[in-house]
């Protein structure tokens, strides 16, 4: 992403702020669980509230962005997300935590649709790939949020104080820096009227589903796999997902230049093969070094897939907001289904065999890569 470009810089900031809130929450889940005395089952119920909210927000996001304008949705939605984050820290029981996380998930998905709508408009206006850089900024924000959570936990700062401080900083940035967010022009009346699903959107959503499924599997099961199968200690096992995350961020930050060099289809196919090769290495060689390297390659390979899909979806003539909303609805279901499906299958067979599921889905991305073609034939300039 070209940080000298003012609009790109402001849109990138929105991605960072959104991700920082998500990373802040994720890093303090154990503290919230302990504070409320929740069992694993009860925590799962609370997290289901976030998952359900995410799907609901994905469904609503397109119509809200179209009606209110994506810039307004992002500017107001990020402070509202921050408020929901604080509410989760002050929740006194499971029901209150469920409600707070449902709001957090709903608002997060609505903002996600709005951010990506603006990103597509800026990318199209500049006539060059930018989406991977925006998502790279999101990955950086996630790492910053997680790092802040680690520092707060190490210093003994409780979630209520930690979340409140983060929320104030993020909300202030959203209300000041994001005041200059670009305003994409509203779609033409004929485009606005088209709301039907199309095969093109479903295929793009399915590709993103496969990527999110694999990302969720890596997030929840990479450390478990290294610990149980490769004999890694807790710290070394945790390095698997750290390597995955850092490699994903680095890959996304360089993804736009690669798109220019080889094109979106070639990048998607090569990236999927890289991800598949990395996961295959981790599964075939049950040793810590192979697992860390393999999951890092998996992260680097998966990194450009969703940005490429969203750029392609923005070129579908259903109105950008509606198209992105529906693709993200399918995609988010992958991140929800993935970890649970791996767990269910691993309960019946060995975890290594269960992780063949994301490997197969990554292979499907390579096969379907030809449907990812946002820049071909001048589509980035299409209105």
C-alpha positions in Angstrom: 0.0 0.0 0.0 1.5 3.4 -1.0 1.6 5.3 2.3 2.4 8.5 0.4 -1.1 8.4 -1.0 -3.3 10.3 1.5 -6.5 8.4 0.8 -4.8 5.0 0.9 -3.1 6.0 4.2 -6.4 6.9 5.8 -8.2 3.8 4.6 -5.2 1.7 5.9 -5.6 3.4 9.3 -9.2 2.2 9.4 -8.1 -1.3 8.9 -5.4 -1.0 11.6 -8.0 0.4 14.1 -10.5 -2.3 13.4 -7.9 -5.1 13.8 -6.5 -3.6 17.0 -9.8 -4.0 18.7 -10.1 -7.6 17.5 -6.5 -8.4 18.6 -7.1 -6.7 22.0 -10.1 -8.9 22.6 -8.4 -12.1 21.5 -5.4 -11.5 23.7 -7.5 -11.2 26.9 -10.0 -14.1 26.4 -8.3 -16.1 29.2 -8.6 -13.2 31.6 -12.3 -12.7 30.8 -12.9 -16.4 31.2 -11.2 -16.4 34.6 -12.9 -13.3 35.8 -16.4 -14.7 35.2 -15.4 -18.2 36.2 -16.6 -19.7 32.9 -16.2 -23.3 31.9 -14.9 -24.1 28.5 -18.5 -24.9 27.4 -19.8 -21.5 28.7 -17.0 -19.7 27.0 -17.9 -21.5 23.8 -21.5 -20.2 24.2 -20.2 -16.7 24.6 -18.0 -16.9 21.6 -20.9 -18.3 19.6 -22.6 -14.9 20.2 -19.7 -13.2 18.4 -19.8 -15.7 15.6 -23.6 -15.2 15.1 -23.2 -11.5 15.3 -20.4 -11.6 12.6 -22.7 -13.4 10.2 -25.6 -11.1 10.9 -23.4 -8.0 10.4 -22.1 -9.4 7.1 -25.7 -9.7 6.0 -26.6 -6.2 7.1 -23.4 -4.5 6.1 -24.0 -4.1 2.5 -27.4 -2.5 2.8 -26.2 -0.2 5.6 -23.2 0.9 3.6 -25.4 1.5 0.6 -28.0 3.5 2.6 -25.7 5.5 4.9 -22.5 5.5 2.9 -19.5 3.3 3.8 -17.4 6.2 5.2 -20.1 7.0 7.7 -20.5 3.4 8.6 -16.8 3.0 9.3 -16.5 6.3 11.2 -19.4 5.5 13.5 -19.0 1.7 13.6 -15.4 1.7 15.0 -16.2 3.7 18.1 -19.3 1.5 18.6 -17.1 -1.5 18.3 -14.8 0.0 21.0 -17.8 0.5 23.3 -18.9 -3.1 22.8 -15.4 -4.2 23.7 -15.5 -2.3 26.9 -19.0 -3.8 27.6 -17.5 -7.3 27.4 -15.0 -6.4 30.1 -17.8 -5.1 32.4 -20.1 -8.1 31.7 -21.0 -9.7 35.0 -22.4 -12.9 33.8 -22.6 -15.2 30.7 -25.7 -13.6 29.3 -24.2 -10.1 29.4 -21.0 -11.3 27.9 -22.9 -13.1 25.1 -24.8 -9.9 24.3 -21.7 -7.8 24.3 -19.8 -10.2 22.0 -22.8 -10.4 19.7 -22.8 -6.6 19.4 -19.0 -6.7 18.9 -19.2 -9.3 16.2 -22.1 -7.6 14.4 -20.5 -4.2 14.4 -17.1 -5.6 13.4 -18.6 -7.3 10.3 -20.6 -4.2 9.3 -17.4 -2.1 9.6 -15.5 -4.7 7.6 -18.0 -4.4 4.7 -17.7 -0.6 4.8 -13.9 -0.6 4.9 -13.6 -3.0 2.0 -16.1 -1.0 0.0 -14.0 2.1 0.4 -10.8 0.1 -0.3 -12.3 -1.2 -3.6 -13.3 2.4 -4.6 -9.8 3.7 -3.9 -8.1 0.8 -5.7 -10.4 1.3 -8.7 -9.7 5.1 -8.7 -5.9 4.6 -8.6 -6.1 1.8 -11.2 -3.6 -0.4 -9.4 -3.8 -3.2 -6.8 -4.0 -1.9 -3.3 -6.2 -4.4 -1.5 -3.5 -6.7 -0.2 -1.7 -3.7 1.4 -5.0 -2.7 3.2 -5.3 -6.2 4.6 -1.6 -6.2 5.5 -2.4 -3.1 7.6 -5.2 -5.1 9.2 -2.7 -7.9 10.0 -0.4 -5.3 11.6 -3.2 -3.9 13.7 -4.1 -7.4 14.9 -0.5 -8.0 16.0 -0.4 -4.6 17.7 -3.6 -5.4 19.6 -2.3 -8.8 20.6 1.0 -7.3 21.7 -0.8 -4.7 23.8 -2.9 -7.4 25.4 0.3 -9.4 26.2 1.9 -6.4 27.8 -1.2 -5.5 29.8 -1.6 -9.1 31.0 2.1 -9.2 32.0 1.7 -6.0 33.9 -1.3 -7.2 35.8 -3.7 -4.7 34.2 -7.3 -6.0 34.2 -9.5 -6.2 31.1 -11.7 -3.4 32.3 -8.9 -0.8 32.5 -7.1 -2.2 29.4 -10.2 -2.3 27.2 -11.2 1.2 28.3 -7.8 2.7 27.4 -7.7 1.0 24.1 -11.3 2.0 23.3 -10.7 5.7 24.1 -7.6 5.7 21.9 -9.3 3.9 19.0 -12.5 5.9 19.2 -10.5 9.2 19.2 -8.5 8.1 16.2 -11.7 7.1 14.4 -13.4 10.4 15.0 -10.4 12.5 14.0 -8.2 10.7 11.4 -11.1 8.9 9.8 -13.0 12.1 9.3 -11.2 12.4 6.0 -12.2 8.9 4.7 -12.9 9.0 1.0 -16.5 8.9 0.0 -17.1 6.5 -2.8 -19.9 7.7 -5.2 -23.2 5.9 -4.7 -24.1 3.2 -7.2 -26.3 4.0 -10.1 -30.0 3.3 -9.5 -30.0 0.3 -11.8 -27.0 -1.2 -10.0 -28.6 -0.5 -6.7 -31.7 -2.5 -7.7 -29.7 -5.6 -8.4 -29.6 -7.7 -5.2 -29.8 -11.3 -6.5 -27.1 -13.8 -5.7 -25.0 -14.8 -8.7 -22.9 -17.8 -9.4 -19.9 -15.5 -9.7 -20.3 -14.2 -6.2 -20.9 -17.7 -4.7 -17.7 -19.0 -6.3 -15.7 -16.1 -5.0 -17.3 -16.6 -1.6 -16.4 -20.3 -1.7 -12.8 -19.4 -2.3 -12.7 -17.0 0.6 -14.5 -19.7 2.7 -11.7 -22.1 2.0 -9.1 -19.6 3.0 -10.9 -18.5 6.2 -11.4 -22.2 7.1 -7.7 -22.8 6.8 -6.8 -19.7 8.7 -9.1 -20.6 11.5 -7.7 -24.1 11.6 -4.2 -22.7 11.9 -5.2 -20.2 14.6 -6.8 -22.8 16.9 -4.9 -26.0 16.1 -1.3 -25.2 15.0 0.0 -24.9 18.5 -1.9 -28.0 19.6 -0.5 -30.0 16.7 3.1 -29.0 17.5 2.7 -29.7 21.2 0.9 -33.1 20.8 2.3 -34.5 17.6 5.8 -32.8 17.3 6.7 -32.8 21.0 7.2 -29.1 21.2 7.1 -27.3 24.5 4.4 -24.6 25.1 6.5 -21.7 24.0 7.8 -23.4 20.9 4.4 -24.6 20.0 3.0 -21.1 20.3 5.7 -20.0 17.8 3.8 -21.9 15.1 0.9 -19.5 15.0 3.2 -16.5 15.6 5.1 -17.5 12.5 1.9 -18.0 10.6 0.7 -14.5 11.6 4.0 -12.6 10.9 4.4 -14.4 7.5 0.8 -13.5 6.6 1.4 -9.8 7.5 4.6 -9.6 5.5 3.1 -11.4 2.5 0.1 -9.1 2.4 2.3 -6.0 2.6 4.2 -7.1 -0.5 1.2 -8.7 -2.3 0.2 -5.7 -4.4 3.6 -5.5 -6.1 3.4 -9.2 -6.9 -0.1 -8.7 -8.4 1.4 -6.1 -10.7 4.2 -8.3 -11.7 2.4 -11.6 -12.4 -1.3 -10.9 -12.3 -4.0 -12.0 -9.8 -4.7 -15.4 -11.2 -1.1 -16.5 -11.2 -0.6 -15.1 -7.7 -3.7 -16.8 -6.3 -2.6 -20.2 -7.8 1.0 -19.9 -6.6 0.0 -18.6 -3.2 -2.4 -21.6 -2.7 0.3 -24.0 -3.7 2.7 -22.4 -1.3 0.1 -22.7 1.5 -0.6 -26.3 0.6 3.1 -27.1 0.5 3.6 -25.5 3.9 0.8 -27.4 5.6 1.9 -30.6 3.9 5.4 -30.2 5.3 4.1 -29.6 8.8 1.9 -32.8 8.6 4.5 -35.0 6.9 7.4 -34.1 9.2 6.2 -34.1 12.8 9.1 -32.0 14.1 9.0 -28.5 15.7 11.2 -26.9 13.0 9.1 -28.3 10.2 5.9 -27.3 11.9 7.0 -23.7 12.5 8.3 -23.4 8.9 5.3 -25.2 7.4 2.7 -23.0 9.2 4.7 -19.8 8.3 4.6 -20.9 4.6 0.9 -21.6 5.0 0.3 -18.0 6.3 2.4 -16.5 3.6 0.4 -18.4 1.0 -3.1 -17.7 2.3 -2.3 -14.0 2.8 -3.2 -12.7 -0.6 -6.3 -14.9 -1.3 -9.0 -13.0 0.5 -7.8 -9.5 -0.7 -7.8 -10.9 -4.3 -11.3 -12.3 -3.8 -12.6 -9.0 -2.5 -11.0 -7.0 -5.4 -12.7 -9.4 -7.8 -16.0 -9.2 -5.9 -15.9 -5.4 -6.2 -15.9 -5.8 -10.0 -19.2 -7.8 -10.0 -22.1 -5.6 -11.2 -24.3 -6.0 -8.1 -23.2 -2.9 -6.3 -19.9 -3.1 -4.5 -21.5 -3.1 -1.0 -23.9 -5.9 -1.7 -21.2 -8.0 -3.5 -18.7 -7.6 -0.6 -21.4 -8.2 2.0 -22.4 -11.6 0.4 -18.8 -12.8 -0.2 -17.9 -11.9 3.4 -21.0 -13.7 4.7 -19.8 -16.9 3.0 -16.2 -16.3 4.0 -16.9 -15.7 7.7 -18.8 -18.9 7.9 -15.5 -20.7 7.1 -13.7 -19.2 10.1 -16.6 -20.3 12.3 -17.0 -23.8 10.9 -13.3 -24.5 10.4 -12.0 -24.8 13.9 -15.1 -26.7 15.1 -15.0 -29.1 12.2 -11.3 -29.9 12.9 -12.1 -30.5 16.5 -14.9 -32.9 15.7 -12.9 -34.9 13.2 -9.9 -34.9 15.5 -12.0 -36.4 18.2 -12.6 -39.5 16.0 -9.2 -39.7 14.2 -5.8 -38.3 14.8 -5.4 -34.5 14.6 -2.9 -34.9 11.7 -5.6 -36.6 9.6 -8.2 -33.9 10.5 -5.8 -31.2 9.2 -6.0 -32.8 5.8 -9.4 -31.0 5.5 -7.9 -27.5 5.2 -5.2 -29.0 3.0 -7.8 -30.2 0.6 -9.6 -26.8 0.7 -6.4 -25.0 -0.1 -6.0 -27.3 -3.1 -9.5 -26.2 -4.2 -8.4 -22.6 -4.1 -5.6 -23.4 -6.5 -8.1 -25.1 -8.8 -10.5 -22.2 -8.7 -7.9 -19.5 -9.0 -9.0 -18.7 -12.5 -12.1 -17.0 -11.1 -10.0 -14.4 -9.3 -9.4 -11.8 -11.9 -10.1 -8.3 -10.7 -7.5 -6.6 -12.7 -7.9 -8.4 -16.0 -9.5 -6.6 -18.9 -9.5 -3.3 -17.0 -11.8 -4.5 -14.3 -10.2 -2.3 -11.7 -11.5 0.7 -13.6 -15.0 -0.7 -14.1 -17.8 1.1 -12.5 
